[in-house]
C-alpha cells in the first residue's frame, strides 16, 4: 500500500509545475468546495463483504486553508436495501447516517512542493469524527460516535469542477452502548466506504507571487555602467594612496598631541550621514548613487579609526516578508561595494536591514540605505 501511495504522489509531482518561493494568501471567502458523493458501503470484517454491500449518498462542504491543510463537514447515508434481501429492515429509506467534521492533508504538495499551476491529480489524507445513527425496525435507534480515516484521489476536470475517488474506513467507536472493553477502533465495528465525489470549487486557489521582478536587462545595463565607473576609480588610486599617507601623518600628529583623547560623539548631521537610494524591487546600486559610495569610502580612508553604520529600508509596496529581505539586501549591497571596490575592512562596517521605512513622506525615498559615519 505504501508503494502505491508513493507512486501516486510521484505521478502528481511530475504532472505539476515547479514551485515558487512565495504564495498569495486568499481571503476567507475563497477556496471553498461543495460536492455530491455517491458510492457503496459495507461491513469491513465479521460479515459478508459483498452480500451486505449497499449504496450510499452524501454531501460535503470544505475549505482549503493552505496548500497543505483543509477542513470541512460532511453527511453520508446508507440506502435501505435490507428488506430486498429478506432481512430486518429500517423504518426509513436509510439504514444509517453519518454527520461529521474532517481535516485533510495534501500529500502531493507535502512531498512535491506547491505548484503555481493547477495539478490535474492530487492526493489528500483525511481524518474525521462525527455522529453515527442506525435505524432499526424494533426498539430504539442507535446513536454512536464515529471516527473516519481515508484518502481522496482528486482529478481536476476544469478550473472549478473536479472528480474525487474516496476510499475510507468508518469506525463505530462507542459500540452501541456496549461495555468499555468493546469500545475503540475495532475492525469488526467498521464499515468500508468507496465513493465518487463530484466537486465544485469556489475561489482562485493559491497563486504565486513573482518576487523579485525580472529585471535582468536593467541589471546588465547597470553592470556595464558600473564597470565604466570602476575604470575611472582605478585611475585615482595613486591620489588616494597619497591622501591616505597624509591622513596617517595627521593621525599620528593628533595622537601625539592628545595623550588621552576624549571620545567625541558625532551628531547625525548632513556631514555625517549619506543616503544611497534604490529603484523599486532592486538592491543594485545605480550609477547615479555611486558618488555617495565613493564619498563614504573616502571618509573611511581619511579617518582610519572611523566606522560606518548602514541601515537598509524598503517602501511599503509589496508583501512584508519580501520587503524585509529587500531591506537587508540593500544594506549588504552598500557593504559589499565598500569592501570589494574600496577595500574597507568588514570590521568597520555594521550593515543591517530594518524592514519598511517611514522616514520620508515621499514613499519612493524610503527605498534607501542610510549610512551614518561614526568616529572612533
C-alpha positions in Angstrom: 0.0 0.0 0.0 2.9 2.4 0.9 4.4 1.8 -2.6 1.1 2.6 -4.3 0.8 5.9 -2.4 4.4 6.8 -3.1 4.0 6.1 -6.8 0.7 8.1 -6.9 2.5 11.1 -5.2 5.3 10.9 -7.7 2.8 11.0 -10.6 1.2 14.1 -9.1 4.7 15.7 -8.8 5.5 15.0 -12.5 2.1 16.4 -13.6 2.6 19.7 -11.7 4.6 22.9 -12.4 7.7 23.9 -10.5 7.2 25.5 -7.0 7.7 29.2 -6.4 9.1 30.9 -3.2 6.0 32.9 -2.4 2.3 32.1 -2.2 -0.5 34.6 -2.2 -3.0 34.0 0.6 -6.6 34.2 -0.4 -9.4 35.7 1.7 -11.9 33.9 3.9 -14.5 33.6 1.1 -12.0 31.9 -1.3 -11.2 28.2 -1.9 -14.5 26.6 -0.7 -15.6 23.3 -2.2 -19.2 21.9 -2.5 -19.6 18.3 -3.6 -22.0 15.4 -4.1 -20.8 11.9 -3.1 -22.2 8.6 -4.2 -20.9 5.1 -3.8 -21.2 1.9 -1.7 -20.7 0.9 1.9 -20.2 -2.5 3.5 -19.0 -4.0 6.8 -15.3 -4.4 6.9 -14.9 -7.5 9.0 -17.1 -10.2 10.6 -19.8 -10.0 7.8 -20.1 -10.9 4.2 -18.3 -8.1 2.3 -20.2 -8.1 -0.9 -23.6 -9.6 0.2 -24.0 -6.7 2.8 -22.9 -4.0 0.4 -25.4 -1.3 -0.2 -25.4 2.1 -2.0 -24.7 5.4 -0.1 -25.1 9.1 -0.9 -23.8 12.2 0.7 -22.9 15.9 0.6 -19.7 17.7 1.8 -18.6 21.3 2.2 -14.9 22.1 2.7 -12.4 24.9 2.7 -8.7 24.7 1.7 -6.9 26.8 4.4 -3.4 26.5 3.0 -1.8 24.4 0.1 -1.4 21.6 2.7 -4.4 21.8 5.1 -8.1 21.8 4.7 -11.2 21.4 6.8 -14.9 20.5 6.1 -18.2 18.9 7.2 -20.0 16.1 5.5 -23.1 13.9 5.7 -23.5 10.4 4.4 -26.4 8.0 4.4 -26.6 4.2 3.6 -29.6 3.4 1.4 -32.1 0.9 2.9 -31.7 -2.4 0.9 -32.1 -4.8 3.8 -35.7 -5.7 3.1 -34.8 -6.6 -0.5 -32.5 -9.3 0.8 -35.2 -10.7 3.2 -33.5 -9.4 6.3 -34.7 -7.0 9.0 -35.1 -3.6 7.6 -35.0 0.1 8.7 -38.1 2.2 9.4 -36.8 4.8 7.0 -35.3 4.9 3.5 -31.9 4.8 5.2 -30.1 2.1 7.2 -27.7 4.5 8.8 -26.5 8.1 8.6 -23.2 9.8 9.5 -22.7 13.6 10.1 -19.1 14.7 10.9 -16.3 17.1 10.5 -12.9 16.3 8.9 -9.5 17.7 8.2 -7.4 17.0 5.1 -3.6 17.0 4.4 -2.4 17.4 0.8 0.2 14.6 0.4 1.1 15.8 -3.2 2.0 19.4 -2.1 3.8 18.0 1.0 6.1 15.7 -0.9 6.4 17.6 -4.2 6.1 21.3 -3.2 3.4 23.8 -4.1 2.7 24.2 -7.8 1.8 27.6 -9.3 -0.2 25.8 -11.9 -3.3 23.6 -11.1 -2.3 20.0 -10.9 -4.5 17.6 -12.7 -4.1 15.0 -10.0 -3.5 15.3 -6.2 -3.9 13.0 -3.1 -5.3 14.1 0.2 -5.2 12.2 3.5 -8.4 12.6 5.5 -9.3 12.2 9.3 -12.7 12.9 10.7 -15.0 12.4 13.7 -18.8 12.7 14.0 -22.2 11.3 14.9 -23.5 7.9 13.6 -27.1 6.9 13.7 -28.6 3.5 12.9 -32.3 3.0 12.1 -33.9 -0.3 13.1 -37.4 -1.7 12.9 -37.6 -2.7 16.5 -36.7 -1.0 19.8 -34.8 2.3 19.8 -32.3 3.5 17.2 -28.6 3.5 18.0 -26.5 6.7 18.1 -22.7 6.5 18.4 -19.5 8.4 17.9 -17.8 7.6 14.6 -14.1 8.0 13.6 -13.2 8.2 9.9 -9.9 7.8 8.0 -9.3 7.7 4.3 -7.7 9.0 1.1 -9.0 11.4 -1.6 -7.7 10.9 -5.1 -8.6 14.1 -6.8 -8.8 14.7 -10.6 -9.2 18.3 -11.9 -11.6 18.4 -14.9 -11.6 22.2 -15.2 -10.5 25.2 -13.0 -13.7 24.8 -10.9 -15.0 21.2 -11.5 -13.3 18.0 -10.3 -13.9 14.3 -9.5 -12.6 12.5 -6.4 -12.3 8.8 -5.7 -12.6 8.3 -1.9 -11.8 5.1 -0.2 -12.3 5.3 3.6 -13.0 3.4 6.8 -15.7 4.5 9.3 -15.4 3.0 12.9 -18.2 2.8 15.4 -16.1 3.9 18.4 -18.7 3.6 21.2 -20.1 0.3 20.1 -23.8 0.8 20.5 -23.6 1.3 24.2 -21.6 -1.9 24.9 -19.1 -2.3 27.7 -16.0 -0.2 28.0 -13.7 -3.1 26.8 -15.7 -3.2 23.5 -15.2 0.5 22.6 -12.4 1.7 20.3 -11.2 1.2 16.8 -12.3 -2.3 16.2 -12.5 -3.5 12.5 -15.5 -5.7 13.4 -17.4 -2.5 14.1 -16.2 -0.6 11.0 -17.6 0.0 7.5 -15.5 0.3 4.3 -16.8 3.1 2.1 -15.9 3.7 -1.6 -17.5 6.9 -3.1 -17.0 9.1 -6.0 -17.4 12.8 -5.4 -18.5 15.5 -8.0 -17.0 18.7 -6.7 -17.4 22.4 -7.5 -14.5 24.7 -6.3 -15.1 28.3 -5.4 -12.2 30.8 -5.5 -9.0 31.3 -7.3 -6.8 28.8 -5.4 -3.3 29.7 -4.3 -1.5 31.9 -6.7 2.3 32.5 -6.9 3.7 36.0 -6.5 6.8 36.7 -8.6 9.4 38.3 -6.5 11.7 39.9 -7.3 10.6 41.0 -10.7 12.6 40.0 -13.7 14.9 43.0 -14.4 17.9 41.1 -16.0 18.1 43.6 -18.9 18.3 46.6 -16.5 20.9 44.8 -14.3 23.0 44.1 -17.4 22.9 47.8 -18.3 23.8 48.9 -14.8 26.7 46.5 -14.6 28.2 47.9 -17.8 27.9 51.4 -16.3 29.4 50.2 -13.0 32.4 48.7 -14.9 33.0 52.1 -16.6 33.0 53.8 -13.2 35.4 51.2 -11.8 37.8 52.1 -14.6 37.6 55.8 -13.6 38.2 54.8 -9.9 41.3 52.8 -10.8 42.9 55.9 -12.3 42.5 57.6 -8.9 44.3 55.0 -6.9 47.6 57.0 -6.8 45.9 60.1 -5.5 44.0 58.1 -2.9 47.3 56.5 -1.7 48.9 59.9 -1.3 45.8 61.1 0.6 46.0 58.0 2.9 49.6 58.7 3.6 48.8 62.3 4.5 45.9 61.1 6.7 48.2 58.7 8.5 50.7 61.5 9.2 48.0 63.8 10.6 46.6 61.0 12.7 50.0 60.3 14.2 50.4 64.0 15.0 46.9 64.2 16.6 47.7 61.1 18.7 50.9 62.7 20.0 49.1 66.0 20.8 46.3 64.2 22.7 47.6 61.6 25.0 44.2 60.7 26.3 41.7 62.0 23.7 38.1 62.2 24.9 35.6 60.2 22.9 33.7 62.5 20.5 30.1 61.6 19.8 29.2 63.0 16.4 25.7 64.1 15.8 23.8 62.8 12.8 24.1 65.9 10.7 24.3 66.2 6.9 28.1 66.0 7.2 28.0 62.6 8.9 25.1 60.9 7.0 24.9 59.7 3.4 22.0 58.3 1.5 22.1 55.6 -1.2 18.7 55.3 -2.9 17.4 52.3 -4.9 14.9 51.6 -7.6 11.7 49.7 -6.7 12.2 46.0 -6.1 16.0 46.3 -6.6 19.1 46.1 -4.4 21.5 47.1 -7.1 23.5 50.4 -6.7 22.9 52.5 -9.7 25.5 54.7 -11.4 23.9 58.0 -10.1 24.3 56.7 -6.5 28.0 55.6 -6.9 29.4 59.1 -5.9 27.7 58.6 -2.4 29.6 55.3 -2.0 32.8 56.9 -3.1 32.3 59.7 -0.5 31.8 57.2 2.3 34.9 55.3 1.3 37.0 58.4 1.0 35.9 59.4 4.5 36.7 56.0 6.0 40.1 56.0 4.3 40.8 59.6 5.6 39.8 58.5 9.1 41.3 55.1 9.7 39.5 54.7 13.0 36.1 55.7 11.8 33.3 53.3 11.2 30.1 53.3 9.2 26.6 52.1 10.3 24.5 51.1 7.3 20.7 50.6 7.7 18.7 49.3 4.8 15.0 50.2 4.2 12.2 49.3 1.8 9.0 51.1 0.9 5.6 49.7 1.8 5.0 48.4 -1.7 4.6 44.6 -1.9 4.5 41.8 0.7 6.1 42.4 4.1 8.5 39.4 4.1 9.7 40.4 0.6 10.4 44.0 1.8 12.3 42.7 4.9 14.6 40.7 2.6 15.0 43.6 0.2 15.9 46.0 3.0 18.6 43.6 4.3 19.9 43.1 0.7 20.2 46.9 0.2 22.3 47.3 3.3 24.5 44.3 2.2 24.9 45.8 -1.3 26.5 49.0 0.1 28.7 47.0 2.5 29.9 44.8 -0.3 30.7 47.8 -2.5 32.8 49.4 0.3 34.7 46.1 0.9 35.3 45.0 -2.7 35.8 48.3 -4.5 37.5 50.3 -1.8 39.0 47.6 0.4 37.2 48.8 3.6 37.5 46.0 6.3 34.3 44.3 7.3 35.1 45.1 11.0 34.5 48.8 10.2 31.1 48.3 8.7 27.8 47.5 10.5 25.1 46.6 7.9 21.6 45.6 8.8 18.1 45.6 7.2 15.4 47.5 9.1 12.4 46.4 7.0 9.8 49.0 5.9 10.9 52.6 6.4 8.6 55.6 7.1 11.2 58.4 7.5 10.2 60.3 4.4 6.7 61.5 3.3 7.7 60.7 -0.3 7.3 56.9 -0.4 9.9 56.2 -3.1 12.6 57.9 -0.8 12.2 55.1 1.7 13.9 52.7 -0.7 17.3 53.7 0.8 20.3 52.7 2.7 21.2 55.3 5.4 24.9 55.4 6.1 26.0 57.1 9.3 29.7 57.8 9.8 31.0 57.4 13.3 34.4 58.5 14.6 36.2 56.1 17.0 
